[in-house]
Amino acid sequence: MVGKKILYVHGFGSSGASGSAKGIRILLPEATVIAPDLPVHPAEAMDLLHHICDTEKPDMIIGSSMGGMYTEMLYGFDRLLVNPAFQIADTMAEHNMMGRVTFSNPRQDGATEFFVNKALQNEFREMSSHCFEGVNDAERQRVFALYGIHDGLVHTFDLFSEHYTQAIRFNGAHFLNDHALVRCVLPVVQWIDDRQEGRERPILYISLDDTLRKGDEPMPAAVKAFQKLAAVYDTYILGAAPYNEPDAWGEQVRWVEKWLGVPAYNRLILSSHKNLSYGDYLIDAHTSHGADGFMGTHIQFGADPYKTWEDVMTFFDRLSGQ
């Protein structure tokens, strides 16, 4: 995102000085992060956001919780929604958010609190009723949503999936922390930046069984290596096609989701003919299922000189992304 603008839209009761906005600035120092304090009233907040979009023309918008609801309606931009609160009026009632609310972060106007009554709740209900009105095929390609599997406040994964296709669960809660920013938000930002720039990375395949995992557990150092490689290469997971095990596909998807997280989203390929997968590198402990006929470089994990994941990473460190 070098030289680009990111608009960050904060959540309910927060401000542009939130920890998430600060974290994004630290992780992306060469981007300009615009993080306004939103008005309490939703119509005023949307007017401000539309004005910023018209004047600043951000390259990407990231919205969290309530901000995710607003961000969905900012059509025409690449967007990332984090635990979007599409049913915020109901969330207010269910989680005791009525009455006096103290802002969780400092605001430029010096305000420290506001009051939520039935009238304001109805304003949010009316605003959220307009979500998804501008969805079309082009918009579906421009929007990602991240949902924390431990989120105790917002549960709109199924609602989002009725309208969009790129919904991703991550190992986190409602509020973003540094781990979620680095491991979950940053990979999506990279995908969007790559698409905007027309950037093509070398393609890397990693065999699932006996390379990334042994039984139900990941191999030592495998997850860490995958995270590093996925930040540099266009990385996919290759597994054997489970023709005689109808439940194996779902099991492998769940394993990848649990242990490899957001960078592995939609990147599991099952094939008994690995030589048919076009790419630059294949890390595989075996030569079977077409691995020995792979047209790129086959790195046989477990054999000299790639005995361990540390050996593999030494090889890729020397390549410097080539």
KEKE-3310 file (N, C-alpha, C; in steps of 0.2 Angstrom, whole numbers, plus 5000, padded with zeros to 4 digits):
npx = (5004:5010:5011:4997:4980:4971:4956:4950:4936:4929:4922:4907:4905:4918:4933:4943:4955:4958:4965:4966:4967:4979:4987:4986:4993:5006:5009:5008:5017:5020:5008:4994:4984:4968:4957:4943:4934:4918:4902:4889:4876:4869:4865:4872:4885:4886:4885:4897:4906:4904:4907:4921:4925:4922:4931:4944:4946:4949:4960:4957:4945:4943:4933:4927:4916:4903:4908:4910:4898:4894:4904:4901:4892:4898:4900:4909:4922:4937:4935:4936:4928:4927:4921:4907:4894:4879:4867:4865:4856:4849:4859:4863:4852:4853:4865:4866:4868:4862:4857:4868:4884:4901:4914:4927:4939:4949:4942:4942:4934:4933:4923:4917:4907:4891:4873:4862:4846:4829:4826:4838:4842:4833:4836:4848:4843:4835:4846:4854:4845:4847:4858:4867:4860:4867:4873:4881:4888:4901:4904:4904:4917:4925:4924:4929:4926:4930:4928:4928:4930:4928:4920:4909:4899:4894:4886:4885:4889:4882:4872:4880:4885:4874:4874:4887:4903:4915:4919:4927:4933:4942:4954:4950:4943:4930:4935:4949:4966:4984:4989:4979:4978:4990:4991:4978:4971:4981:4986:4974:4974:4986:4982:4972:4980:4989:4981:4976:4988:4991:5000:5010:5014:5027:5022:5018:5016:5012:5012:5000:4998:5010:5019:5015:5008:5006:4996:4983:4989:4999:5015:5030:5036:5030:5018:5023:5032:5024:5016:5026:5030:5018:5017:5025:5025:5013:5003:4998:4989:4991:4982:4979:4966:4951:4944:4937:4933:4921:4919:4931:4935:4929:4934:4948:4947:4943:4954:4964:4959:4958:4972:4981:4974:4969:4978:4977:4965:4953:4962:4965:4969:4963:4970:4975:4985:4997:5006:4999:4996:5000:5015:5028:5035:5035:5033:5035:5034:5035:5036:5026:5009:5011:5020:5033:5033:5031:5032:5039:5051:5054:5054:5059:5053:5061:5071:5088:5094:5084:5079:5073:5060:5067:5078:5071:5067:5078:5083:5073:5074:5086:5082:5075:5061:5060)
npy = (4994:5006:5023:5024:5027:5023:5022:5021:5015:5017:5007:5006:5018:5022:5029:5039:5038:5025:5009:5000:5008:5015:5003:4999:5010:5008:4995:4998:5009:5016:5020:5031:5033:5037:5042:5046:5054:5047:5055:5053:5050:5040:5044:5056:5051:5043:5053:5060:5050:5048:5060:5060:5050:5055:5066:5062:5050:5035:5021:5010:5003:5000:4993:4992:4982:4992:5001:4992:4989:5002:5003:4993:4999:5008:5009:5005:5005:4996:4985:4980:4972:4970:4959:4964:4974:4972:4971:4981:4988:4978:4972:4982:4981:4968:4967:4976:4990:5002:5018:5029:5030:5029:5035:5025:5029:5043:5058:5071:5082:5082:5076:5065:5056:5049:5047:5033:5031:5025:5032:5034:5021:5017:5025:5018:5006:5009:5014:5002:4994:4997:4991:4981:4985:4989:4978:4969:4959:4965:4971:4961:4956:4965:4965:4959:4950:4948:4937:4934:4919:4918:4929:4937:4946:4950:4942:4939:4932:4922:4930:4940:4931:4928:4938:4941:4933:4932:4928:4926:4916:4919:4916:4924:4937:4949:4962:4969:4964:4965:4953:4948:4959:4957:4944:4942:4953:4960:4950:4951:4964:4964:4955:4963:4974:4968:4964:4977:4982:4974:4964:4950:4936:4923:4906:4895:4879:4869:4853:4845:4833:4825:4835:4848:4843:4830:4818:4824:4836:4851:4851:4853:4870:4871:4879:4892:4894:4893:4905:4914:4912:4913:4927:4931:4923:4917:4907:4890:4876:4859:4844:4826:4819:4814:4801:4790:4793:4802:4812:4818:4829:4841:4839:4842:4855:4861:4858:4866:4879:4880:4879:4886:4897:4914:4917:4906:4905:4899:4892:4879:4864:4850:4835:4821:4822:4830:4835:4842:4854:4870:4879:4887:4882:4867:4860:4845:4830:4818:4809:4804:4803:4812:4821:4820:4823:4836:4852:4863:4868:4855:4853:4842:4838:4833:4826:4826:4842:4846:4843:4848:4861:4872:4871:4872:4885:4892:4890:4897:4910:4913:4915:4926:4930:4927)
npz = (5000:4997:4997:4996:5001:5015:5022:5038:5048:5063:5077:5087:5100:5099:5092:5080:5086:5089:5095:5084:5073:5075:5075:5062:5056:5060:5055:5041:5036:5025:5020:5019:5033:5036:5048:5054:5068:5071:5069:5082:5077:5065:5052:5050:5052:5040:5030:5033:5030:5016:5011:5014:5006:4993:4993:4997:4991:4994:4993:4999:5011:5028:5040:5056:5066:5071:5062:5051:5046:5041:5032:5022:5015:5007:4993:4978:4981:4987:5000:5017:5030:5047:5058:5056:5061:5057:5062:5072:5080:5087:5093:5102:5111:5116:5122:5133:5129:5130:5136:5146:5138:5138:5129:5122:5117:5115:5108:5095:5097:5111:5118:5130:5132:5128:5124:5123:5117:5114:5102:5096:5094:5085:5074:5070:5067:5056:5047:5046:5039:5025:5021:5010:4998:4987:4981:4969:4956:4953:4965:4974:4972:4978:4991:5007:5022:5039:5052:5069:5078:5091:5094:5104:5103:5090:5077:5062:5051:5043:5037:5030:5021:5013:5004:4999:4994:5000:5014:5029:5042:5058:5070:5083:5093:5096:5096:5088:5090:5091:5086:5078:5069:5062:5058:5052:5046:5039:5029:5020:5016:5009:4998:4992:4988:4979:4969:4965:4960:4950:4953:4951:4960:4963:4961:4974:4980:4994:5001:5010:5019:5029:5027:5030:5041:5054:5056:5066:5070:5067:5059:5069:5068:5055:5053:5057:5046:5035:5037:5035:5022:5014:5015:5005:4993:4981:4988:4990:4996:4994:4993:4994:4984:4991:4986:4991:5003:5009:5018:5020:5013:5019:5032:5029:5025:5037:5045:5039:5040:5054:5058:5049:5046:5040:5029:5022:5016:5005:4997:4997:4988:4981:4974:4964:4955:4955:4947:4937:4942:4940:4943:4952:4963:4973:4989:4995:5004:4997:4982:4975:4967:4957:4960:4957:4944:4943:4936:4940:4953:4963:4980:4990:5005:5020:5015:5011:5004:5013:5026:5037:5042:5045:5036:5024:5024:5024:5011:5004:5010:5004:4991:4991:4988:4974)
capx = (5000:5015:5008:4990:4976:4967:4951:4948:4930:4929:4916:4903:4908:4926:4935:4949:4961:4958:4971:4966:4969:4986:4991:4987:4998:5012:5010:5008:5020:5021:5002:4991:4978:4963:4953:4939:4929:4911:4896:4885:4870:4871:4865:4878:4891:4887:4887:4904:4910:4903:4911:4928:4927:4922:4937:4950:4946:4954:4962:4954:4942:4943:4928:4926:4910:4898:4911:4910:4891:4895:4909:4898:4887:4902:4901:4914:4929:4939:4933:4937:4924:4929:4915:4903:4888:4874:4861:4867:4851:4847:4865:4862:4847:4855:4871:4865:4872:4857:4859:4875:4890:4908:4919:4933:4945:4949:4939:4945:4930:4934:4917:4919:4901:4884:4867:4858:4839:4826:4826:4845:4842:4829:4840:4853:4839:4834:4852:4856:4840:4849:4864:4867:4856:4871:4877:4881:4894:4907:4905:4906:4924:4928:4923:4930:4924:4933:4923:4932:4926:4926:4916:4903:4894:4891:4885:4882:4892:4877:4869:4884:4886:4869:4875:4894:4906:4922:4918:4933:4933:4948:4955:4950:4937:4926:4940:4956:4972:4990:4990:4974:4980:4996:4989:4972:4970:4987:4985:4969:4976:4990:4978:4969:4985:4992:4976:4976:4994:4992:5006:5010:5020:5029:5017:5021:5012:5014:5008:4997:5000:5017:5024:5012:5005:5007:4990:4979:4993:5003:5022:5034:5038:5026:5013:5027:5035:5018:5014:5031:5030:5012:5017:5030:5023:5006:5004:4992:4990:4989:4981:4977:4959:4948:4938:4934:4932:4917:4919:4938:4936:4927:4939:4954:4946:4943:4961:4967:4956:4960:4979:4984:4971:4967:4982:4976:4958:4951:4968:4966:4967:4964:4972:4979:4989:5000:5010:4995:4996:5005:5018:5035:5038:5031:5036:5031:5039:5034:5037:5020:5003:5013:5025:5040:5033:5030:5036:5043:5056:5051:5058:5057:5054:5063:5077:5094:5096:5078:5077:5068:5057:5072:5082:5067:5066:5085:5082:5068:5077:5091:5079:5072:5055:5061)
capy = (5000:5012:5029:5024:5030:5019:5025:5016:5017:5014:5004:5009:5021:5022:5036:5038:5036:5018:5005:4997:5013:5015:4997:4999:5014:5005:4990:5000:5015:5020:5022:5036:5031:5042:5038:5051:5052:5047:5057:5047:5049:5036:5048:5061:5047:5041:5059:5062:5045:5049:5066:5058:5046:5059:5071:5058:5044:5030:5015:5004:5005:4995:4995:4987:4982:4997:5004:4987:4991:5008:5002:4989:5003:5013:5005:5007:5005:4990:4986:4975:4972:4965:4958:4969:4974:4973:4971:4984:4990:4972:4971:4987:4979:4962:4968:4982:4996:5007:5023:5033:5027:5032:5034:5021:5032:5051:5061:5077:5087:5082:5073:5059:5051:5050:5044:5029:5030:5022:5036:5033:5014:5016:5027:5013:5001:5012:5014:4995:4992:4999:4987:4976:4987:4990:4973:4966:4955:4968:4973:4955:4954:4970:4965:4954:4951:4944:4935:4931:4913:4919:4935:4936:4952:4950:4935:4940:4928:4919:4936:4943:4926:4928:4943:4941:4927:4931:4928:4922:4916:4919:4914:4930:4939:4955:4968:4967:4965:4965:4946:4948:4964:4955:4937:4941:4959:4961:4946:4953:4970:4962:4953:4969:4978:4964:4965:4984:4983:4969:4961:4942:4933:4916:4901:4890:4874:4865:4847:4845:4827:4823:4841:4853:4840:4823:4816:4830:4842:4853:4849:4859:4875:4872:4885:4898:4894:4894:4912:4918:4910:4916:4934:4933:4919:4915:4900:4885:4869:4853:4838:4821:4819:4809:4798:4785:4796:4808:4817:4820:4836:4845:4838:4845:4862:4863:4858:4872:4885:4880:4879:4890:4904:4918:4917:4899:4905:4897:4890:4872:4861:4842:4832:4815:4823:4836:4837:4846:4861:4875:4884:4888:4878:4862:4857:4839:4825:4812:4809:4801:4808:4817:4826:4819:4826:4844:4856:4868:4865:4851:4853:4836:4839:4827:4823:4831:4846:4850:4839:4852:4867:4877:4870:4874:4892:4895:4890:4902:4916:4915:4917:4933:4931:4925)
capz = (5000:4997:4994:4995:5006:5019:5027:5044:5051:5069:5079:5091:5106:5099:5089:5076:5089:5092:5094:5078:5068:5077:5073:5055:5054:5062:5050:5035:5037:5019:5018:5023:5036:5037:5054:5057:5073:5068:5073:5085:5074:5059:5045:5050:5051:5033:5026:5033:5026:5009:5009:5014:5000:4987:4992:4998:4986:4997:4989:5003:5017:5033:5045:5062:5070:5068:5056:5046:5044:5037:5026:5017:5010:5003:4986:4973:4984:4990:5007:5022:5035:5052:5063:5054:5065:5052:5066:5078:5085:5091:5097:5108:5116:5119:5126:5138:5127:5130:5142:5145:5135:5138:5123:5124:5115:5115:5102:5094:5100:5118:5120:5133:5133:5124:5127:5118:5119:5109:5096:5092:5092:5079:5069:5068:5064:5049:5043:5044:5034:5019:5020:5004:4993:4981:4980:4962:4955:4954:4972:4978:4971:4981:4998:5011:5029:5044:5058:5074:5080:5098:5095:5108:5102:5083:5073:5055:5046:5038:5034:5025:5016:5008:4999:4997:4994:5003:5021:5032:5050:5060:5077:5087:5096:5092:5095:5085:5094:5087:5082:5072:5063:5058:5055:5048:5042:5034:5022:5016:5013:5003:4992:4988:4985:4974:4963:4962:4956:4945:4955:4951:4964:4961:4964:4979:4983:5000:5002:5016:5023:5030:5025:5035:5047:5055:5060:5067:5073:5062:5061:5072:5063:5049:5053:5056:5040:5030:5037:5031:5014:5011:5014:4999:4988:4980:4991:4990:5000:4990:4997:4990:4983:4995:4983:4995:5010:5007:5023:5021:5010:5025:5037:5027:5025:5044:5048:5036:5043:5061:5060:5045:5046:5035:5023:5018:5014:4998:4994:4997:4982:4982:4968:4964:4950:4957:4941:4933:4945:4937:4948:4953:4968:4977:4994:4996:5007:4993:4974:4972:4965:4952:4963:4954:4937:4944:4931:4943:4957:4968:4986:4994:5012:5024:5012:5010:5009:5016:5031:5042:5039:5045:5030:5018:5025:5022:5004:5002:5012:4999:4985:4992:4984:4967)
cpx = (5004:5011:5001:4987:4971:4962:4949:4942:4929:4922:4912:4906:4916:4927:4941:4955:4962:4964:4972:4969:4977:4990:4992:4992:5005:5014:5011:5011:5020:5014:4999:4985:4973:4958:4949:4935:4922:4906:4892:4879:4872:4870:4870:4884:4892:4888:4894:4908:4910:4907:4919:4930:4927:4928:4943:4951:4951:4955:4959:4951:4942:4938:4927:4920:4905:4901:4911:4903:4891:4899:4906:4894:4891:4904:4906:4921:4930:4938:4935:4933:4926:4924:4910:4896:4882:4867:4862:4862:4849:4853:4865:4858:4850:4861:4871:4869:4867:4859:4865:4880:4896:4912:4925:4939:4944:4946:4942:4941:4930:4928:4920:4913:4895:4879:4863:4851:4836:4826:4833:4845:4838:4832:4845:4849:4837:4840:4854:4851:4842:4856:4862:4863:4860:4875:4876:4888:4901:4909:4907:4914:4928:4928:4925:4927:4927:4929:4927:4927:4925:4923:4910:4898:4891:4891:4882:4885:4888:4874:4873:4885:4880:4870:4882:4897:4912:4922:4923:4933:4941:4948:4956:4943:4934:4931:4947:4962:4978:4991:4985:4975:4986:4994:4983:4970:4975:4987:4980:4971:4981:4987:4975:4974:4988:4987:4976:4982:4995:4998:5005:5016:5021:5024:5020:5015:5015:5010:5006:4999:5008:5022:5021:5010:5006:5000:4985:4982:4997:5011:5025:5037:5035:5022:5017:5030:5030:5017:5019:5031:5024:5012:5022:5027:5015:5005:4998:4994:4987:4988:4978:4969:4956:4943:4934:4932:4927:4917:4926:4939:4934:4932:4946:4953:4946:4950:4964:4965:4958:4968:4983:4981:4970:4971:4981:4969:4957:4957:4970:4964:4968:4965:4976:4984:4993:5005:5006:4994:5002:5008:5025:5039:5033:5035:5032:5036:5039:5035:5030:5015:5006:5018:5031:5040:5031:5035:5040:5048:5052:5056:5055:5058:5056:5069:5082:5093:5090:5075:5072:5065:5062:5077:5078:5067:5073:5085:5078:5071:5083:5088:5076:5066:5055:5058)
cpy = (5006:5017:5029:5026:5024:5023:5019:5019:5013:5011:5009:5012:5022:5029:5034:5037:5029:5014:5002:5002:5014:5009:4997:5004:5012:5000:4992:5008:5020:5022:5027:5034:5037:5039:5044:5049:5053:5051:5051:5045:5046:5040:5053:5057:5045:5047:5061:5057:5046:5055:5064:5054:5050:5063:5067:5052:5038:5024:5009:5007:4999:4997:4990:4988:4987:5000:4999:4988:4997:5007:4998:4993:5008:5010:5009:5007:4997:4990:4979:4976:4967:4965:4963:4969:4976:4974:4975:4986:4984:4971:4976:4984:4973:4962:4974:4988:5002:5012:5027:5028:5031:5030:5030:5023:5039:5053:5068:5083:5087:5078:5066:5054:5053:5046:5040:5028:5026:5025:5034:5026:5013:5019:5022:5008:5003:5012:5007:4992:4993:4995:4982:4979:4988:4984:4970:4962:4958:4970:4967:4953:4960:4970:4959:4955:4946:4943:4931:4925:4914:4926:4934:4942:4951:4943:4936:4937:4925:4925:4939:4938:4925:4933:4943:4934:4926:4933:4923:4922:4916:4918:4921:4931:4945:4960:4965:4968:4964:4959:4946:4953:4961:4949:4937:4947:4960:4957:4949:4960:4969:4959:4958:4973:4975:4965:4972:4985:4979:4965:4953:4940:4926:4911:4896:4885:4870:4859:4847:4839:4826:4829:4846:4849:4833:4822:4822:4836:4844:4851:4855:4863:4876:4878:4891:4899:4896:4902:4916:4918:4914:4924:4936:4929:4919:4908:4896:4879:4864:4847:4832:4821:4813:4805:4793:4787:4803:4814:4821:4827:4841:4845:4842:4853:4865:4863:4864:4878:4886:4882:4884:4897:4907:4918:4911:4900:4904:4895:4883:4868:4853:4839:4826:4816:4829:4839:4842:4853:4865:4879:4884:4883:4873:4859:4851:4834:4819:4814:4806:4806:4813:4822:4826:4822:4833:4848:4861:4865:4861:4850:4847:4836:4833:4824:4828:4835:4849:4845:4842:4858:4873:4877:4873:4882:4895:4895:4896:4909:4918:4917:4924:4935:4929:4918)
cpz = (5000:4993:4993:5001:5009:5023:5032:5047:5057:5071:5084:5098:5105:5095:5084:5079:5092:5091:5087:5073:5069:5074:5066:5052:5055:5057:5043:5035:5031:5016:5022:5026:5038:5042:5057:5064:5070:5072:5076:5081:5067:5053:5045:5049:5043:5029:5027:5029:5019:5007:5009:5008:4994:4987:4993:4993:4989:4993:4993:5009:5022:5038:5050:5065:5067:5061:5050:5043:5039:5031:5021:5012:5007:4997:4982:4975:4986:4997:5011:5028:5041:5058:5062:5058:5061:5056:5073:5083:5089:5096:5103:5113:5120:5123:5131:5136:5127:5136:5140:5143:5135:5132:5125:5122:5115:5108:5102:5097:5108:5121:5124:5134:5129:5127:5122:5121:5113:5102:5092:5090:5086:5073:5066:5065:5057:5045:5041:5039:5027:5017:5014:4998:4986:4979:4973:4961:4956:4961:4976:4977:4975:4989:5002:5018:5033:5050:5063:5077:5087:5099:5099:5107:5095:5080:5067:5049:5040:5034:5028:5019:5011:5003:4996:4998:4998:5011:5024:5039:5052:5068:5081:5090:5092:5091:5093:5090:5089:5083:5077:5067:5059:5054:5050:5044:5037:5028:5017:5012:5008:4997:4988:4985:4979:4968:4960:4958:4951:4946:4955:4955:4962:4965:4968:4981:4989:5001:5009:5021:5023:5028:5030:5041:5048:5059:5060:5069:5067:5064:5064:5067:5057:5048:5053:5049:5034:5031:5034:5024:5011:5011:5008:4993:4987:4982:4992:4994:4995:4994:4992:4990:4986:4992:4987:5002:5009:5012:5024:5018:5016:5030:5036:5027:5032:5047:5045:5039:5050:5062:5055:5044:5040:5028:5019:5015:5006:4994:4995:4991:4983:4975:4968:4959:4951:4952:4937:4936:4943:4942:4948:4957:4971:4982:4996:4999:5002:4986:4971:4970:4961:4954:4959:4947:4938:4940:4934:4947:4963:4974:4990:5001:5016:5021:5011:5004:5013:5021:5036:5039:5040:5039:5024:5018:5023:5015:5001:5004:5006:4992:4985:4988:4977:4966)
residu = (MET:VAL:GLY:LYS:LYS:ILE:LEU:TYR:VAL:HIS:GLY:PHE:GLY:SER:SER:GLY:ALA:SER:GLY:SER:ALA:LYS:GLY:ILE:ARG:ILE:LEU:LEU:PRO:GLU:ALA:THR:VAL:ILE:ALA:PRO:ASP:LEU:PRO:VAL:HIS:PRO:ALA:GLU:ALA:MET:ASP:LEU:LEU:HIS:HIS:ILE:CYS:ASP:THR:GLU:LYS:PRO:ASP:MET:ILE:ILE:GLY:SER:SER:MET:GLY:GLY:MET:TYR:THR:GLU:MET:LEU:TYR:GLY:PHE:ASP:ARG:LEU:LEU:VAL:ASN:PRO:ALA:PHE:GLN:ILE:ALA:ASP:THR:MET:ALA:GLU:HIS:ASN:MET:MET:GLY:ARG:VAL:THR:PHE:SER:ASN:PRO:ARG:GLN:ASP:GLY:ALA:THR:GLU:PHE:PHE:VAL:ASN:LYS:ALA:LEU:GLN:ASN:GLU:PHE:ARG:GLU:MET:SER:SER:HIS:CYS:PHE:GLU:GLY:VAL:ASN:ASP:ALA:GLU:ARG:GLN:ARG:VAL:PHE:ALA:LEU:TYR:GLY:ILE:HIS:ASP:GLY:LEU:VAL:HIS:THR:PHE:ASP:LEU:PHE:SER:GLU:HIS:TYR:THR:GLN:ALA:ILE:ARG:PHE:ASN:GLY:ALA:HIS:PHE:LEU:ASN:ASP:HIS:ALA:LEU:VAL:ARG:CYS:VAL:LEU:PRO:VAL:VAL:GLN:TRP:ILE:ASP:ASP:ARG:GLN:GLU:GLY:ARG:GLU:ARG:PRO:ILE:LEU:TYR:ILE:SER:LEU:ASP:ASP:THR:LEU:ARG:LYS:GLY:ASP:GLU:PRO:MET:PRO:ALA:ALA:VAL:LYS:ALA:PHE:GLN:LYS:LEU:ALA:ALA:VAL:TYR:ASP:THR:TYR:ILE:LEU:GLY:ALA:ALA:PRO:TYR:ASN:GLU:PRO:ASP:ALA:TRP:GLY:GLU:GLN:VAL:ARG:TRP:VAL:GLU:LYS:TRP:LEU:GLY:VAL:PRO:ALA:TYR:ASN:ARG:LEU:ILE:LEU:SER:SER:HIS:LYS:ASN:LEU:SER:TYR:GLY:ASP:TYR:LEU:ILE:ASP:ALA:HIS:THR:SER:HIS:GLY:ALA:ASP:GLY:PHE:MET:GLY:THR:HIS:ILE:GLN:PHE:GLY:ALA:ASP:PRO:TYR:LYS:THR:TRP:GLU:ASP:VAL:MET:THR:PHE:PHE:ASP:ARG:LEU:SER:GLY:GLN)
# end
